[in-house]
Amino acid sequence: MVFYPIVRESFSLRYSGIMMHLKAATAKSLILLAIIILLAGLMIDSPAGRFFSAIVAGLIVLIPLLFGNPRRRVFAGIVFAVAALFALIVFGEYQKDAENYRARAPRQSHPHSPPALTPSGVEPSDRESFYLYRAEECFTCEIPAGWSKEERLSGLSPDEKKVYGVILHGPGYGAVPIKIYVHYYAAGNLLYRSPEHYIKVFSLPSLGIALEGDHYGPVTDETDLARAAKTFERLKNEYLANPVPGLPDDEDGKVYERGEMMAVPFPIRERFVVVPAEEGFYALRYSAPAEHFMDFLGVFTRVKQSFQPLK
């Protein structure tokens, strides 16, 4: 095997070249990219999104961990350990979320025709009892007593995100529950730069063109509040798995981000109210399956009419 030392020397030179290339141009960039993905993952509400962001960050930083110079390997090792720890922490939430969707996912596809956007003036419902809720020194409002509260958004704490308020979870229909969001976004928050930015994100299609079945209503003045405010509605499809005949129950009910993967559209209607403040802004949001939107619109109206900003 005379040629073996030559082959080994050639491989060593190539391997050294890779190390030098990563040291000079790539290792630092890959480490920074992994850190950015990890930080972005902290702000994702979905447990699945947080889990997969940690996995992606770990895979990216694995390259400089294996091929970088000793100093870069130390930094890459730290980031890799953080990514692995974060993935382990959120994996339990991810499994629990998947099990909840599995239990609630609809067993068949039901077509929905997009309804017209709802006119204002719906009276509050008498079916619910309400009590006064206070979000620190940010706002007060009346909320339904029978709904569960979620006061911490996923990821960072309210003080770290500079977002304060509550998500109210009402009755669930199939895979999608009724929700009401009431939040104060302080100046410098990590999610939205301004009320105009928030309105742009939710009142316009993300790709510039509304997808089939989606509808975005006009932004108009809100008349139920003492302060000047804006309101708008949208109808947007979420995609839930379409059960395949003959598939075992324990393999059914998955939820997909994209509509092509054996999924069916599930129309969600939402109404938004955006209230500017001296520093930051407030946002109220009502989200429900399209066919049940009117059932609890009165509850949202009660929350909105009782809303008192403190900033």
N, C-alpha and C positions, 0 to 999 in steps of 0.2 A: 504494500500500500504506500508507494512512494508519493502519490499525489495527496495523501491525507493531510500532511502538514500544510500543504499549499491551500487546500480547501478550508482548513481550520483558520489559517491566517487571513484568507479572503473574508470569511464570515466575521472574524474579529474586527477587521477594518470596517466592514459594513455596519456592524453593530456599534462601533465607536462613532461612525458617521452619524448614525441615528441619534446617539446621545449628544453629540455636538450640535446637531440641528435643533434638537429640542431645547438644549441649553441656550442657544443663541436666539432662537426665534419663536419657539412654540410653547415650551413648558410654562413660562410665566403667564402667557395668554390663556392656556387651558386651565390653569389654576384659578385665575380671575374669573373665567367664564363659569367654572363650577361654583364659585362663591356666589356669583350673581344669580345663578339658577336656584341655589339653596335659599337665598334671601327672598327671591320672587316666590318660591314655594311657600314660605311662611305667610304670605298674604293671600294664598289661594284658599277659598272657602271649602272646596271639595276635598275630603280625605283622600280620594283617589288621585287628585291632582297633586297634593302635597307628597304622597307616597312616591309617585312616579317622577316627580321633580328631584327627589332625593336619590332615586335610582340613577337617573340620567346624570346628575352631578357626580355621583360616585364613579360611573363608567368613564366620564370625561377625565376626571382627575387621576384615574388609574394609569393613563398613558405617561404623564410626567412622573408618577410614582415608580413606574417600572424602568423608564428610559432617561429620566432627567439626571442632572448631576446631584451630588450628595445634598447640597443645600436645598435644591428644588424638591428633592425627595422628602425632606423633612416637612416642608410646607404642604406638599401634596399628601403626605401621610396624615397630617392633622386634619386637612379638609376631608379626606376620605373617611377618617374616623367619625367626624361630625356628621357627614352624610349618612354613614351606616347607622349611627345612633338615632338620627332623625327618622330614617326609614323604619327602624324597629319601633320607635315611639308611635308613629302614625299608622303602623300596620294594623294594630288592633282596631283603630277607628275605621280604617279602610274595610276590614272584614265585617265589622258591625254594620257599616253603611251598605255594603253589598248584600248582607243578609236581610236588611230592612227592605231594600228594593226587591229582592227575590220574593219576599213574602207579600209585597204590595203590588207587584207588577201585574198588569191586566193580562188575562188569559187569552183574549182575542183582540183582533183589530176592529175598532169602530170608527168609521169615517165621521168627520166633523166638518160642517160648512162654516167658514169664517163669518161670525155675526158682525153687525154694524157696531161701531164704538158706542159706548154707553153714554146717554145724555146725563147731565148733572141734575141734582135735585132729588136724589133718592133719599127717602127718610130713614133715619136710624131704626134698626130692628128692635122689637120689644122682647125677643126671645132670649137675650143675653143680659146678665147683670154685670155692672161695671164698677171699677174702683179706681181711685186716683193713683197714678204711677209717676214717680219723679226720677229722672236720670241725672243724678248728682246736681250740679248747678247749671244744667244745660236746658232742660225743658220739663214740663209736666203735661200729662194727658190722661184721659180715662181709657182703661183697657178692659177687655172682657175677662171676667173672673174664671171662666172655665177653660181658658186657653193657656198652654204652657209658654214659659218665657225662656229666651236664650239671650243673655245679656253680654256674652263675650263672643266676638267673632273668632273664627278659627285662626290659629297662628299666634300673632303677637297680642299683647294685652291692649286694652283700650287706650291707656296712656302712651304706649309705644306707637300705636297706629294713629292716635289722636282722633278716634272715632268712638262716640258714646251713644248708647241707646239700647234698643231691645228689638228682638225678632219674636213675634207672637205666632205660635203654631196652633192652628185651628183643626177642624175635622179633616181627615184624609179621605180622598176619593181615589181608589186605585193606588197608583204609584206616586201621586202628587198631592201633598197636603195644601190646605189654605194657609197663606202666610200674610202677615202684616209687618212691615219694617218701619221703625221710627228711629232716626239717627241724627245726631249732630256731628258734622264733619268740621273739626276745628281747622283754623288756618295752618297750613303746613302738613296736613294729614297725608298719609302715604298712599291714598287711593285716588282722590280726585282733586285737581288743582283749584277748581272754582265751581260755582253752581252751573256756569255755562258749560264747563267740561262734563259735569255729571249729566246734564240734559243732552248733550251731544252723544254721549256714550249710549244712552238708553232710548233716545227718540229717533235715532237714525240707524239704518242697517250697518253692521260692522264692515261689510264688504262694499258698501256704497249702493248696492242693489238688493231690494228685499227678495228673499228666497220664496219659493212657491208656498202659499198658505200663510205667509207673514204679512202683517199690515201695521203701519205706523201712522198714528193720528197726528194732527197738528198740535203744536205747542200753543196754549192759550192762557189767558189770565185766570187765576183762581179767585173766586169771589167769596168763599166761605171763611176766609181768614182776615184778621185785621191788617196784617202786613201784606204788602205786595208779594205775590207768589205766582208761580207758573205751574200748569198742570198739563198732562198728556197721557195718552194710553197707547198700548201696543198689543198686538196679537202675534205670538211667536211660537213656533213648534219646538217642542223637545222631543227627542227620539227615544222610544222604549222598545225593548226586544219584542219581536213578533214570534210567539211560540211556534215551534215546528212540530207538526203531528208526529207522534211516536217518540218524541224526545223525552227522556226520563224527567220527572218533576225536579229532581235535584240539579239538573243541568239547564233549567229554564229560568226565565225572568231576569236575564242580564240586561244592563243598561249600557247603551253605546252613545258616544259623543256624536258620531256621524250617522246619517240616515241610510247609508248604503248597506250596512252590515246587518241584514235581517231585522231591521228596526222599522217601526211605524210611527208616524207623527202623532204627537199628543199636544193639542193646542192649549197654550197657556195665555190667559189675558191678564194684563197688568195695568194698574193706574198709578201714576206718579204725581206727587206734589212737591215742589222744590221751593224752599223759603230762604231768601238771602238773610245773612246776619252781618253785624258790623265786622266780625272776623269769622270767616268760614260760612257755612250754610247748613240748613236742615233739609232732610229728604224723608218723605213719607211714601210708602210703596205698598200696594195691595196686589197680591199674586194668587191666582186661582185657576183651576181647569176651566176652560171656556164655557162649558155647559153648566157650571155651578157658580159662575162669576157673580150673577145677580143675587144668589142666595145669601151671601155675606157682605155684599157691598154696603149695606146699612151699618154693619159693624165698623167697617173702615170709615164711613161717614161720621159716626159717633166719635171715633178716635180723632179724626181730623178736626171736627168742630170744637172739641174740647182741648185741642193742642195749644199750649201756651209756651212760646219760646222765652228763655231767660237770658239770652245773650244779645 
